[in-house]
């Protein structure tokens, strides 16, 4: 446990989410793997715009959780435990 820290776990989980989402999008066109892209999206559908005259701020956040993303998170945690 000496060399492990929370940043390593965070980076591995983030990489698992990104790679899982990417693989889920690729598997969308394959009929027997299309279940990997099944998921739910939540967040702000339309961005929130705050116009202050000379400064315009746009806020937006959307999260899509898929089966492939969840599998990627699990793989990231397992890789963290074995390194």
N, C-alpha and C positions, 0 to 999 in steps of 0.2 A: 504494500500500500504506500510505500515511500514516494514513488514517482508519479502517483495518480493525483489528480486534482479535479476540481469541479469544472474548470474550463475545458479540460479534455473531454469530459462527459458531455458538456454542452455542445462542443464542436461535433462530436460523433453523432449525437442525437439530431443536430441540425443537418448534417450530411445525410443521415438516414431518411429524414423527411424529404430532402431535395431529391435524392436518388429514388426513393420510393414513389414520389409524385411523378418523376420523369418516366420511370418504368410503368407506372399506371397509365400514363398518357400513351405510351407506346403500345401497351397491351390492349388498349381500347378497341383497336381495329381487329384484333384476333378474337373470334367468337368464343372460344373456350377459356380465354383469359380476361374477358371483358369485366368480370366480377372484381378484378383488382382495382378498377377505376371507380367502383361504387363508393359514394361518400356523401357528405353533407357540407355545404358551404354556408358560412354565416359571417356577419359583419355589416359594414355600411355598403348598401347597394349603390347609392349615389354619393359621391364625395361631398363632404361638408365644406362650403366655401365661406370664408370670413373676409369681407372686403373692408379694409380700413382706410380707403382713400388712396394712400401712397403705397400701401402694402396689402397684398392679397395672399391669404393663407388658405391652403387646401388640405383638408384632413380626410384620410380614407384608410380603411383597413378591411381586408377581406381574407378569411381563412377557409381553406378547403381541406377537410380531413377525409382521406380515402383509406381503403383497406391496404393498399400498397404503402401508403405513408406510415400506417401503424406497424406494418411488418418491418419497414425501414427503421423505425424507432426501436423496435425490439432487437433487430440486428445490431444497431449502434450500441445499445446497452450491453449486448453479449460480447461485442468486440472490446468494449471498455473493460469488462470483467476479465477477459483473457489476455489483455496486454499488461 
